[in-house]
Amino acid sequence: MKNNELKQFKYNFLNLRWLIVIAAGYMAVFSATNYGFRAVNYINALVLFFILSNVFLYFVSLDLFKNRYFRYFIFIADIVLVSLAIYYTKSAGTDFFLLYFLVIVITALGKDVKASIVATVVASLLYFWLILNKDTSVYDVNMYMRIPFLFVVGLFTGFLSETVKKEEEHVKGLRLILSITNIINENMDYAVMVKYLDPFFEKIDTIVDWEIGVLNESTGKFSLLCEGSDVAVADMDPVMVQALINKREIYKGKKYVYFPQAREKKVTGFLRIKPKNYNALTELDYDLFMTLSSELGIVIERNKLFEQIRNMANTDRLTELYNYRYFLEQADKKYDDKTSFAVIMIDLDNFKKYNDNYGHQAGNLCLKYIADNLKKELRSCLLARYGGDEFVVLRDGKNEDIAAFLKEFKAGMDAKLLEFEKNIQVSMSIGYALFPKDGKTTQEVLAMADKALYKAKEAGKNRISYL
């Protein structure tokens, strides 16, 4: 039980226990053994003990109440005290045996069916012993019929409390699913999503750890969102791969349980949990995690679709490079963060002549070839198509080495261009500018790089220029 549930249990337990005190006091006053209202006798001592023990329990810490064996001890002690009260008042043949039911009801507050069974068995046995010691005929059927009645009603109370507990856990699980679903639907960023999900997973009492794996089909790896690392499918246990990916079934490992995230018979990832007690996981627990896994699968599929749409919006269709709009967005982010960067503008010399001689289709193939090689040579930079036969590059850092970098880059690209077409020489003119050295804004740096490119073209093309 959580602290708030434990506080409520303790409050209800102690309040109901006062009812036993009241009933026991009534027995003390009106029992046959108290004829003449004697102040000192066994039953009065029991009543006093009940009162003092109840007052004492008010000051007992919740940590002690968390211990179920401590609660069991109190329940059994109460049954014994009730039995002693009935014994000393010689009330076994009266309706005071109903006090046992009050103790069993108090036991059921803990929603622990084992505690209710133990309390019922002990109460039934003690009451049976009290009847045997009663000064009445052993053939009094009505007396002995109370034993099965006490036993059956006690067990029914225990199982009813267990059913209520399961229903409460089910409702709690549904609320948890709703809360987690709201978070994953509101957050496209996985890092943010994991940050907000963590407190909710901590509320699940049955687990000590959790992880979400997102499958990247192109790399054949699962991205672990909590750990921030990747694991290759090829490195995973083949039995787990067979169950999780091929059959889309729950896989139970030695430490972890994996729940597949599948959409339209296609696995997109998994939800991994580490149980506190493997054998204590119930069917409701498995249903909860499977539902959560399915919800995560929907979100991951949505995010992948969104990523595809965003890439299409940010990418030039022909060259598969970023477009100029995306380039500006990233450059503005660098500017907002006051991060140093360089803008490099590249223009293809004689490309119009190439188009006129070989046609636009051949020109497109040439552009695609150049773009592919630019991606290889400038893989550490952000590369975009500016328009037509022009490209623009964003390079991070203060760029003290940019002159040597561009010289080496151009030499490599010149060799690639010569290899592609020897008859008509397509070359490159390059201009660049630095932030914040050459401009206070992104637009100013772009304008300076454009002027540097124009200077290279005016100076005879096929060269690198800087103002």
HELIX and SHEET records of a PDB file:
HELIX    1   1 ASN A    3  PHE A   30  1                                  28    
HELIX    2   2 ALA A   32  ASN A   34  5                                   3    
HELIX    3   3 TYR A   42  TYR A   58  1                                  17    
HELIX    4   4 LEU A   62  LYS A   66  1                                   5    
HELIX    5   5 ARG A   68  THR A   89  1                                  22    
HELIX    6   6 ASP A   95  LEU A   98  5                                   4    
HELIX    7   7 LEU A   99  ALA A  108  1                                  10    
HELIX    8   8 VAL A  113  LEU A  132  1                                  20    
HELIX    9   9 VAL A  141  TYR A  144  1                                   4    
HELIX   10  10 ARG A  146  GLU A  186  1                                  41    
HELIX   11  11 TYR A  190  GLU A  202  1                                  13    
HELIX   12  12 VAL A  233  ASP A  235  5                                   3    
HELIX   13  13 PRO A  238  VAL A  241  1                                   4    
HELIX   14  14 GLN A  242  ASN A  246  3                                   5    
HELIX   15  15 TYR A  278  ALA A  280  5                                   3    
HELIX   16  16 GLU A  283  ASN A  314  1                                  32    
HELIX   17  17 TYR A  324  ASP A  336  1                                  13    
HELIX   18  18 PHE A  351  TYR A  358  1                                   8    
HELIX   19  19 HIS A  360  GLU A  377  1                                  18    
HELIX   20  20 ILE A  402  PHE A  420  1                                  19    
HELIX   21  21 THR A  442  GLU A  458  1                                  17    
SHEET    1   A 6 SER A 229  ALA A 232  0                                        
SHEET    2   A 6 LYS A 221  LEU A 224 -1                                        
SHEET    3   A 6 ILE A 207  ASN A 216 -1                                        
SHEET    4   A 6 LYS A 266  PRO A 275 -1                                        
SHEET    5   A 6 VAL A 257  ARG A 263 -1                                        
SHEET    6   A 6 TYR A 251  LYS A 252 -1                                        
SHEET    1   B 6 TYR A 322  ASN A 323  0                                        
SHEET    2   B 6 LEU A 382  GLY A 387  1                                        
SHEET    3   B 6 GLU A 390  ASP A 396 -1                                        
SHEET    4   B 6 PHE A 341  ASP A 349 -1                                        
SHEET    5   B 6 SER A 427  PHE A 435 -1                                        
SHEET    6   B 6 ILE A 464  TYR A 466  1                                        
END                                                                             
